[in-house]
Amino acid sequence: MARDTTQVKAEGTETPKRGSGSAHVYKVLRNEIVDLALAPGSPMDELQLAERFSLSRTPIREALVRLSVEGLITTLPNRATIVSNIDFLNLSQFFDALTLMYRVTTRLAAGHHNPDDIARMRAKQEEFTRAVDARDALALIATNRDFHLEIARAGGNNYYTELFTRLLDENRRILRLYYSSFNDELPRRYVIEHDQMIAAIAARDIEEADRLASAHAEQIVTQIQSYITADKRVNARLPL
């Protein structure tokens, strides 16, 4: 599900360019958290991270602040810092909000886009398709996010765009589970769904755009739910 930990460690121990230490640490840790190489609850100790990245504690602390703002790490009452737990208890609320944002932003894009918006959607779709072909889960999450945010921007409502950005960013690990459920080999029909959404938006077919966005969100929700709740017990049905 996650990348080879030897690869992750190698990435984390690269020497960053001068002046880019904080950004480098942030990028490496963010990718490890999203990719679940750093499990929920893992400690994030400043001294250990400073030793790992061969940096002072200042850039480490700056990177941790950015991760905290994104909700990826949490500081406990005893001042220990850990990788944030995934909020499975409130998944239904996340799914409800995610579905609504898929539908609302796609409907608005169909009604308010301009030709440049369509060109940007197609460019992001090309990036997403390359990530699918490469089976690169982190790139899938990033390019899928960028594709849907281009749709949101085309709708012209900044409040919806900001909310959608928050949903896609704060729950990247849930989306990581989604791609894991396919062993990172996403079926081509999901690439086709993006193409169909672009076509409906370009045609200003609001109802068709809504239908496609709703179906797209529904399969994501169904796939994540089935993956999380799958009964993986090996010995449950052994005759005793």
N, C-alpha and C positions, 0 to 999 in steps of 0.2 A: 504494500500500500504506500509506504513512504519510500523515499529514495534510499539507496545504499548509504548506510551511515558513514562508511569510509569516504565516500564522495563528499558527504556533508562536512565531515571534519576537515577534509582537505580544503574545501572552500572557506571554511571558517578560519583556517590558519594561514591563509594567504596574507602577505603584507600589504596593507592598503597604501595607496598613494598618499603623499604628504598632504595634510589638510583635509583629507576625505575620510578620516578614521571613523567619525560618528556615523556618517552615511553608510559606510561599508558595514559596520557592525549592525546597524539597523536593518539593512537589506538581508544580510546573512541570517540573522535571528528571525526576522519576519518570515523568510522563506522556510526556515526549519520549523517554525510554529505552525504555519499554514499547511505545510506538507506532513505534519504530525510526526516529524523526526524528533521534535521536542514535545513530549506528551503533556497533556493537561496536568497541572500540578507539579511539573518539574521546577526545581529551584533555579532562580536567576541571580547568582551571587556576583556582585560587582568585582570582587577581588579575583575570583576564578575566571571571569570573563576578561578582565584586564590581562591576566596571564595568558589566556588562550589567544587573544588578539594582539598581544605584545603592545598594549597601549596603556596610557594612564587611565585613571578612573573617570576623568572628566568626559571624554568622548563616549565611554561606556554608559555613563549616567544620562548623557544627552540622548543616546539611542534608546535607552529604557524609557525615558519620558515619552518619546514618540510612540513606542509600542504600547505604553499605558494609555495614551490618548486614544489609540485605536481599539482599546479593549482587549489586546492580545496578552497582556500581563496584568497582574493584580498585586498590590501591596497589602499584606495582611496587617491586622492590628498589632502584631508583634514586630512589625516593620520588615519581615521577610517578604521577598518578592518571588512570585511563582508564575508559571504560565497559566493563564486563565482557564478555568474549566469551561467546557461547552455546556450551554444552558439547554439541556434536553427537556427540562420540565416545561419550558415555554416555547417549544418548537411549533406548537399549533399557532401561536401568535405570530411567530416569524413567517410561517408558511402563508398565513392569511395576508400579512402585509406584503410579502413578496409577490403573491399572485395579483393582489390589487395593483401594485406598482407596474408589473408587466403589462397589465391590461390598460391602465390609465395612460401610461406614457406612450404605448403603441397607438392607442386611439388618437391622442393629441398629435402625435407625429404624422399620422395619416391626414389629419385636418390642417396642419400648419406648416409642414416642411417646405423647404425650398430646394432647388436642384443641388446646391452645394451639400446640403444635409445628406441627400441620397448618395452622393459620391463618397462622403466620409463613412457612411454605413458600409458601403461596399468595400472600402479599403480595410475597415476593421474586420469585416467578414473574411477577407482574404487572409488576414493574420490569424484569425480563429481557425480557418481551414488548415493552414500550415501547422498549427499546434495540434490539431486532431491527427493529421497525418504523421506527426512526429511522436505522438502519444506522450506529450510533455504536459503533465498535469498542472504544474504551476503556470505554464504559459496558457493552458486552457482556461484556468480561472481568470487570469489577467485579461486575455483577449475577449472572453465572454463578457466580462465586466465592461470593457471599453466599448464593445459592440452595443450593448443595451443602454449604456449611458449616452452614446451618440443618438440613439432613438429618443431618449428622454430629452436631450438638449434640443432636438428638432421639434419637440412639442412646445417649447417656449415657456414652460412653467418651472422657474428655478427652485421653488419649494419641493416639487415632486422630484426634480433631479437630485437635490440634496438628500432627500429621504431615501431615494433609491440607491444613491452612492453609499450611504450609511449601511443600508441593509446588505448590499453586496460586499462591502468591506468588513463589517463586523462579523459576518458569518462565513468567511472564506473557508474555515475548517469544515463547516457543514457541507459546503459545495465540494470540498476536497473528498469527503465521504461519498458524494454523488459520483464523482469520476472514479473513485476506488471501486464502486459497485460494478463498474464495467471493466475492471482491471486496467483502467486508463485507456482502453480501446473503445472510444466513443462511437456508437453506430452512426453511419453516414446519414441516416434519416434526420439526425439533429442538425447537421449542417444544412440539409435541405430545408428544414423548418425555418432557419434564419433567412435563407434565400426567399422563401415564400413570404415571410414577414416584410422583407424589403420590397418585394413586388406589390404587396397589398398597400403598403405605405405610399409607394411611388404612384399607384393608381388612385390614391385618395379614397380607398374603399375602407371606411372606418369600421363597418361591421365585420368585414372579413379580417381586418387587422386585429380587432378585438378577439374574434374567434380563434385565430392562430396563436395569439399571445396567451389566451386562457388555456388552450390545449398544451402549449409549450410549458407553461408553469405547472400544470397538472401532472405532466409526466415527470417533471423534476421532483415534485413533492412525493408522488407515488413511489418513485425509485428510491429516494432517500428513506422514506418510511419503511419500505420493504427490506432495505439493507440493514437498517438499525434494529429492526424487530425480528430478523431472521433467526430461527432456532438453530443454533450451531452446536448444541450439546451432542457429544459423541456417544455417551453412555445412557442417554435417557430411556431408550427403548430396548436395552439389553434384557433378555429373559434371565431372571435371577432364581 
